[in-house]
Amino acid sequence: MKKLSEKDRKLMKCLDENARMPITQIAKKIRLSVSNTNYRLQHLRDHAIITEFYLLINPFAFTGRYDRIILKLRNDYPREELIAYCRSNPRIGWFFEADGDWNFAFQVWSTTITQTQQVLHDFLSAFSEYIREYVISSVVSIKKYEHHFIYRQQTTCTAIIETPTIALDALDRKIISLLFRNARMTLLEVGAALKADYKTIAYRLKNLEKKGVIIGYKTQINRFTLGYDYYKIILRFGSFTKKDITRLKEYLLSDPRVLFITEALGWADLEFEFFGETQDDYRKFQETLKKQFAKVIKEYDVIIPKNFEWNHIIPTTAKD
């Protein structure tokens, strides 16, 4: 487990709020020289605490839907073949493997439930003999919090909600694809890479932000390097009222170890992601949650994701 100084935490918080924040502004905020701030940032990257800077995008803006397929695969499933299939399928946005019964999942780019069904049927046709069970879950909304369990203070919340689809031209798509893996690229660097004037890039970025396609610029922090275990919790409700659900959400929001809260339709009613320093940390949290909301929570599943991979950042079009 890597230990963080208070200055490191403050630096990471600045970058998590806005990964494009200039180093001079960060230095001023954390009261260090620019050279010292640069040194600390490079140190965090060299030690794989910060792994990348990325765009936080609204998937609803591309297709209007955000569907996931979660599977229980046999232990002898052809891993390399399955991953190659996902990577080559332009309709699959991301995928991950996981520990536990539910051991694989992927996201589908589709504009209709019929398209989602077709992607699923194609997948089943290719791997049916290895699939024990599968479920479909459609996202309604996501609330993302910065890593306040690391920063030891309350942080802002970013909401990802359903929005009308936005038409993107080739340049918009190239900008998104380029900045998705390196959100700290300067306007000049992006312009040079795409052979466009930096003023044009600046205008396009502001327009994508205004339309809600780009929600923010975030920092990918390696929680495992810092010693945190990662759990994705799936809840299905039994007897409940609106008041019960509000109370449950407030309870989750009050815990700094909860990072994402997702409302969904289908298999899951509510999902959240929990980061604990030990397995006992998670076990105590789980026991308390089940006890306090025994009448609300009907079923409870745990997924432990690993090897997450973005495949197609945005859906391809006929013109691509």
C-alpha positions in Angstrom: 0.0 0.0 0.0 1.3 3.4 -1.0 1.1 6.2 1.5 0.0 9.7 0.4 1.1 13.0 1.9 -1.5 15.7 2.5 -0.1 17.7 -0.5 -0.4 14.7 -2.7 -4.1 14.3 -1.7 -4.8 17.9 -2.5 -3.0 17.7 -5.9 -5.0 14.6 -6.8 -8.3 16.2 -5.7 -7.6 19.2 -8.0 -7.0 16.8 -10.9 -10.0 14.7 -10.1 -12.2 17.7 -10.2 -10.7 19.0 -13.5 -8.0 16.9 -15.1 -7.3 19.8 -17.5 -6.5 22.3 -14.7 -3.2 24.0 -15.6 -0.2 23.1 -13.4 0.2 26.7 -12.4 -3.3 26.8 -11.1 -2.9 23.6 -9.2 0.4 24.8 -7.7 -1.4 28.0 -6.5 -4.3 26.0 -4.9 -2.0 23.6 -3.0 0.5 26.3 -2.2 3.6 24.8 -3.8 6.0 25.9 -6.5 5.2 24.9 -10.0 8.4 22.7 -10.1 7.5 21.0 -6.9 3.9 20.4 -8.1 5.2 18.9 -11.4 7.6 16.7 -9.5 4.9 15.4 -7.2 2.6 14.7 -10.2 5.3 12.8 -12.0 6.0 10.8 -8.9 2.3 9.8 -8.6 2.4 8.7 -12.2 5.7 6.8 -11.9 4.3 4.8 -9.0 1.1 4.0 -10.8 -1.1 5.9 -8.4 -2.4 8.1 -11.2 -2.7 6.0 -14.3 -4.5 8.3 -16.8 -6.6 11.5 -17.4 -9.8 10.9 -19.2 -13.0 12.4 -20.4 -16.2 11.7 -18.5 -18.8 11.4 -21.3 -22.6 11.0 -21.2 -23.4 7.7 -23.1 -27.0 8.7 -23.5 -25.9 11.6 -25.8 -24.7 9.1 -28.3 -27.5 6.6 -28.6 -30.1 7.4 -26.0 -29.7 4.1 -24.2 -27.1 2.6 -21.8 -27.6 -1.2 -21.6 -25.4 -3.8 -19.9 -25.2 -7.5 -20.2 -24.0 -9.3 -17.0 -23.1 -13.0 -17.3 -22.3 -16.1 -15.3 -19.8 -18.0 -17.4 -18.4 -21.5 -16.9 -14.9 -21.5 -15.4 -13.6 -23.1 -18.7 -14.8 -20.3 -21.0 -12.4 -19.5 -23.8 -11.1 -16.2 -22.4 -8.9 -15.1 -25.2 -11.5 -15.8 -27.8 -14.2 -14.0 -25.9 -12.1 -10.9 -25.3 -11.1 -10.8 -29.0 -14.8 -11.0 -29.9 -15.7 -8.1 -27.6 -12.8 -6.0 -29.0 -13.8 -6.6 -32.6 -17.5 -5.8 -32.0 -18.3 -2.1 -32.7 -21.5 -2.4 -30.7 -19.7 -3.3 -27.5 -18.5 -0.2 -25.6 -16.7 -1.6 -22.6 -16.3 -5.0 -20.9 -14.7 -6.4 -17.8 -14.0 -9.7 -16.1 -14.9 -10.2 -12.5 -14.4 -12.5 -9.5 -17.4 -14.3 -8.2 -20.4 -16.0 -9.8 -21.1 -13.0 -12.1 -17.8 -13.1 -13.8 -18.2 -11.1 -17.1 -20.1 -8.0 -18.3 -20.2 -5.7 -21.3 -22.0 -2.5 -22.4 -24.0 -2.3 -25.6 -24.2 0.7 -27.9 -27.8 0.7 -29.2 -30.6 3.1 -30.0 -33.4 0.5 -29.5 -34.0 -2.5 -27.4 -34.1 -4.5 -30.6 -30.5 -3.6 -31.3 -29.5 -4.7 -27.8 -31.3 -7.9 -28.3 -29.4 -8.5 -31.6 -26.1 -7.9 -29.9 -27.1 -10.3 -27.1 -28.3 -13.0 -29.6 -25.1 -12.8 -31.6 -23.0 -13.2 -28.4 -25.2 -16.1 -27.2 -24.8 -17.8 -30.6 -21.0 -17.5 -30.3 -20.6 -18.6 -26.6 -23.9 -20.3 -25.5 -22.2 -23.5 -24.3 -20.2 -21.5 -21.8 -23.0 -19.3 -20.4 -24.7 -20.4 -17.2 -26.9 -17.4 -16.8 -27.3 -13.8 -18.1 -29.3 -10.7 -17.3 -29.9 -7.3 -18.9 -29.7 -4.1 -17.0 -30.6 -0.6 -18.4 -29.1 2.4 -16.7 -31.5 5.2 -15.8 -29.0 7.5 -14.1 -25.5 7.5 -12.5 -24.1 9.7 -9.8 -20.4 9.8 -9.6 -18.4 11.1 -6.7 -14.8 12.0 -6.6 -12.5 9.8 -4.5 -13.5 11.4 -1.2 -12.4 8.3 0.7 -8.9 9.3 -0.4 -9.2 13.0 0.0 -10.8 12.8 3.5 -13.3 15.4 2.7 -16.6 15.9 0.9 -16.4 16.3 -2.9 -18.6 17.2 -5.7 -21.1 14.9 -7.4 -21.4 14.5 -11.2 -24.8 13.3 -12.5 -25.1 11.3 -15.7 -28.8 11.3 -16.8 -30.8 10.5 -19.9 -30.5 13.2 -22.5 -31.6 13.6 -26.2 -29.1 12.2 -28.6 -26.6 14.7 -30.0 -25.4 14.6 -33.6 -21.6 14.5 -33.8 -19.5 15.2 -36.9 -16.1 13.5 -37.7 -14.1 16.3 -35.9 -16.2 16.0 -32.7 -15.7 12.3 -32.7 -11.9 12.6 -33.2 -11.6 15.1 -30.4 -13.5 12.9 -28.0 -11.5 9.8 -29.0 -8.2 11.7 -28.6 -8.9 13.3 -25.3 -10.6 10.2 -23.8 -7.2 8.7 -23.0 -5.3 11.9 -22.3 -7.5 14.7 -21.1 -4.5 16.9 -20.3 -3.5 17.4 -23.9 -3.3 21.1 -24.7 -5.5 22.7 -27.4 -2.3 23.1 -29.5 -1.5 19.4 -29.1 -5.0 18.4 -30.1 -5.0 20.8 -33.0 -1.7 19.5 -34.3 -2.8 15.9 -34.0 -6.0 16.5 -35.9 -4.6 19.2 -38.2 -7.1 21.8 -37.0 -6.6 25.3 -35.6 -6.5 25.3 -31.7 -9.3 27.9 -31.7 -11.5 25.5 -33.6 -10.7 22.8 -31.0 -11.5 25.2 -28.1 -14.8 26.1 -29.7 -15.7 22.4 -30.3 -14.9 21.5 -26.7 -17.0 24.2 -25.2 -19.9 23.2 -27.5 -19.6 19.5 -26.5 -19.6 20.6 -22.8 -22.6 22.9 -23.3 -24.6 20.1 -25.0 -23.8 17.7 -22.2 -21.7 15.2 -24.3 -18.6 15.9 -22.2 -19.5 16.0 -18.5 -16.0 16.5 -17.1 -12.3 15.8 -17.2 -11.3 13.2 -14.6 -8.3 11.4 -13.2 -8.0 7.6 -13.1 -6.6 6.7 -9.7 -5.3 3.1 -9.1 -7.2 2.2 -5.9 -5.4 -1.1 -5.8 -2.0 0.6 -5.5 -3.4 2.5 -2.6 -4.6 -0.7 -1.0 -8.3 -0.5 -1.6 -10.6 -3.4 -2.5 -13.3 -2.7 -5.0 -16.9 -4.1 -4.8 -19.8 -3.5 -7.1 -23.1 -4.1 -5.2 -26.3 -5.0 -6.9 -29.6 -4.4 -5.0 -33.1 -5.6 -5.9 -35.9 -4.2 -3.8 -38.7 -6.0 -2.0 -41.4 -4.1 -0.2 -40.6 -0.4 -0.2 -41.8 3.1 -0.4 -40.3 6.2 -2.0 -39.3 7.3 1.5 -37.4 4.0 2.0 -35.5 4.4 -1.2 -34.6 8.1 -0.4 -33.4 7.0 3.0 -31.2 4.2 1.4 -29.7 6.7 -1.0 -29.0 9.2 1.7 -27.3 6.5 3.7 -25.1 5.5 0.8 -24.2 9.1 0.0 -23.2 9.7 3.6 -20.5 7.0 3.4 -17.2 8.3 1.8 -16.3 4.8 0.6 -19.2 4.8 -1.9 -18.1 6.2 -5.3 -20.9 5.5 -7.8 -24.6 5.1 -7.3 -26.6 3.8 -10.4 -30.3 3.6 -10.8 -31.4 0.9 -13.3 -34.2 -1.1 -14.8 -34.2 -4.8 -15.3 -32.0 -7.0 -13.2 -30.9 -4.3 -10.8 -32.9 -1.6 -9.0 -29.9 0.1 -7.5 -26.1 -0.4 -7.9 -23.3 1.2 -6.0 -19.5 0.8 -5.9 -17.7 0.5 -2.5 -14.0 0.8 -1.7 -12.7 -0.7 1.5 -9.2 -1.0 2.9 -9.8 -4.6 4.1 -12.2 -7.4 3.5 -13.4 -6.9 7.1 -14.1 -3.3 6.2 -16.5 -4.4 3.5 -18.0 -7.2 5.6 -19.0 -4.8 8.4 -20.5 -2.4 5.9 -22.5 -5.1 4.3 -23.8 -6.4 7.6 -24.9 -2.9 8.7 -26.6 -2.2 5.4 -28.6 -5.4 5.3 -29.6 -4.9 8.9 -30.8 -1.3 8.5 -32.6 -1.9 5.3 -33.8 -5.5 5.8 -37.4 -4.6 4.5 -36.1 -2.8 1.5 -33.4 -5.1 0.2 -34.8 -8.3 -1.2 -31.7 -9.6 -3.0 -28.1 -8.6 -2.8 -25.3 -9.6 -5.3 -21.6 -8.7 -5.3 -19.4 -8.3 -8.4 -15.7 -7.8 -8.0 -14.6 -6.2 -11.3 -11.1 -6.6 -12.8 -9.4 -6.1 -16.1 -11.9 -3.3 -17.2 -11.4 -2.3 -20.8 -12.9 0.5 -22.9 -13.4 -1.0 -26.3 -15.3 1.5 -28.5 -15.4 4.8 -26.7 -18.3 6.1 -28.9 -20.5 4.1 -31.3 -19.4 3.9 -34.9 -21.5 5.3 -37.6 -22.0 4.4 -41.3 -19.6 7.3 -42.1 -16.8 6.0 -39.9 
